[in-house]
Amino acid sequence: MFQLDPELSHNVALHSMNLASALGVNKLLGAEKLSDPVQVMGINFPNRVGLAAGLDKNGIAVDGMSEMGFGFVEVGTVTPRPQDGNPKPRIFRLPEQRAIINRMGFNNDGVDTLLSNLDKSRYKGVLGINIGKNKDTPNENANDDYLYCLRKVYGRASYITVNVSSPNTPGLRTLQYGESLNSLLDALKSEQAKLAKFHDRYVPIAVKIAPDMTDEELVLVAASLKSYEMDGVIATNTTLSREGVEGLEYADEAGGLSGAPVRNKSTKVIRTLANELDGALPIIGVGGITEGFDAAEKIEAGASLVQIYSGFIYRGPQLVTDSVRAIQQLAE
Ligand SMILES: Cc1cc2nc3c(=O)[nH]c(=O)nc-3n(C[C@H](O)[C@H](O)[C@H](O)COP(=O)(O)O)c2cc1C
């Protein structure tokens, strides 16, 4: 697969996954789902290691992914209307550093298609649905896009992630700050209360943030998350920094950097958040997990759950079981 263009190999793998699942092949090749149950955000997770958003944007491979040992799967980012994303090529592998640079730009088939894909899945486990805004929706109207997706996915999700941290939608990251953030969180919380009544089920909302904030900015974000009683925070998305990949092929491509080079940055964000939040809401740690040790490190820094994207591309399901085992060992 590594001989193919990264986006092509990605799509081939994703499309083959459900077929392999239907044929029972994953059970032979995939990872055993290790049990290490935990309750977070009021949800029972079979283990603490999940698939991060962006790999299965349209929810076409949930059955296959759930057979890779993950305790939970997050699909999306999905937007109200379908959109193409940025021109290709837009994913670059930097294997020397187990890293990826991407500038996909929320390519996805839209929230209605995501829901009809999920209807076809057999998966009954914990499902996160990650929502965003369309590129051509001006930031002043961003709240409408998030609310639209929230209403659409509420009945199907175990939890919902609000992505305000992709670097590839111009202006999106400004929603992480000040009045824009507060107005978004306020709108989401009041809609969540209405939806909880309507569906007779409370679906937690987590906010996904970038690793590129100063400590002062993080303190303000943590205060907003607490004051609006958000249910969780996912830290972190990809970084704009190129620290650790300088001089490598593709290092100067525009987009977000993920994989091993973002590991320390995101762990540092988790530590600062853990300190500021003081248990008020749980942290889901993501960024640069490529060894079991890295997953355990995120838990030690204050995360309750972890997620993996780039490490899974480089190491496959073995990394998932390694991560669950390393986290289990912390408790021993
Ligand atoms: C190709 C690619 C696409 C991604 N797309 C999304 C996305 O749509 N939504 C999102 O919240 N995060 C997205 N991410 C970010 C990941 O979910 C994760 O936060 C980040 O890559 C750091 O974790 P990692 O080092 O394990 O990859 C994407 C990452 C990659 C590499």
Ligand as a Chemical Component Dictionary entry (heavy atoms), coordinates in Angstrom:
data_LIG
# 
_chem_comp.id                   LIG 
_chem_comp.type                 NON-POLYMER 
_chem_comp.pdbx_formal_charge   0 
_chem_comp.three_letter_code    LIG 
# 
loop_
_chem_comp_atom.comp_id 
_chem_comp_atom.atom_id 
_chem_comp_atom.alt_atom_id 
_chem_comp_atom.type_symbol 
_chem_comp_atom.charge 
_chem_comp_atom.model_Cartn_x 
_chem_comp_atom.model_Cartn_y 
_chem_comp_atom.model_Cartn_z 
_chem_comp_atom.pdbx_ordinal 
LIG C1  C1  C 0 -5.259  12.872 6.645  1  
LIG C2  C2  C 0 -5.847  13.390 7.927  2  
LIG C3  C3  C 0 -7.151  13.874 7.953  3  
LIG C4  C4  C 0 -7.706  14.346 9.156  4  
LIG N1  N1  N 0 -8.999  14.794 9.146  5  
LIG C5  C5  C 0 -9.563  15.202 10.320 6  
LIG C6  C6  C 0 -10.920 15.599 10.350 7  
LIG O1  O1  O 0 -11.646 15.546 9.357  8  
LIG N2  N2  N 0 -11.421 16.029 11.552 9  
LIG C7  C7  C 0 -10.675 16.065 12.692 10 
LIG O2  O2  O 0 -11.195 16.452 13.749 11 
LIG N3  N3  N 0 -9.387  15.677 12.685 12 
LIG C8  C8  C 0 -8.820  15.247 11.534 13 
LIG N4  N4  N 0 -7.513  14.838 11.532 14 
LIG C9  C9  C 0 -6.717  14.953 12.781 15 
LIG C10 C10 C 0 -6.662  13.649 13.559 16 
LIG O3  O3  O 0 -7.945  13.235 13.987 17 
LIG C11 C11 C 0 -5.745  13.809 14.801 18 
LIG O4  O4  O 0 -6.317  14.760 15.673 19 
LIG C12 C12 C 0 -4.342  14.273 14.453 20 
LIG O5  O5  O 0 -3.900  13.669 13.241 21 
LIG C13 C13 C 0 -3.328  13.943 15.545 22 
LIG O6  O6  O 0 -3.296  12.559 15.814 23 
LIG P1  P1  P 0 -2.223  11.536 15.162 24 
LIG O7  O7  O 0 -0.856  12.101 15.428 25 
LIG O8  O8  O 0 -2.484  10.231 15.851 26 
LIG O9  O9  O 0 -2.521  11.483 13.705 27 
LIG C14 C14 C 0 -6.927  14.351 10.343 28 
LIG C15 C15 C 0 -5.619  13.866 10.309 29 
LIG C16 C16 C 0 -5.070  13.379 9.132  30 
LIG C17 C17 C 0 -3.650  12.856 9.147  31 
# 
loop_
_chem_comp_bond.comp_id 
_chem_comp_bond.atom_id_1 
_chem_comp_bond.atom_id_2 
_chem_comp_bond.value_order 
_chem_comp_bond.pdbx_ordinal 
LIG C1  C2  SING 1  
LIG C2  C3  SING 2  
LIG C2  C16 DOUB 3  
LIG C3  C4  DOUB 4  
LIG C4  N1  SING 5  
LIG C4  C14 SING 6  
LIG N1  C5  DOUB 7  
LIG C5  C6  SING 8  
LIG C5  C8  SING 9  
LIG C6  O1  DOUB 10 
LIG C6  N2  SING 11 
LIG N2  C7  SING 12 
LIG C7  O2  DOUB 13 
LIG C7  N3  SING 14 
LIG N3  C8  DOUB 15 
LIG C8  N4  SING 16 
LIG N4  C9  SING 17 
LIG N4  C14 SING 18 
LIG C9  C10 SING 19 
LIG C10 O3  SING 20 
LIG C10 C11 SING 21 
LIG C11 O4  SING 22 
LIG C11 C12 SING 23 
LIG C12 O5  SING 24 
LIG C12 C13 SING 25 
LIG C13 O6  SING 26 
LIG O6  P1  SING 27 
LIG P1  O7  DOUB 28 
LIG P1  O8  SING 29 
LIG P1  O9  SING 30 
LIG C14 C15 DOUB 31 
LIG C15 C16 SING 32 
LIG C16 C17 SING 33 
# 
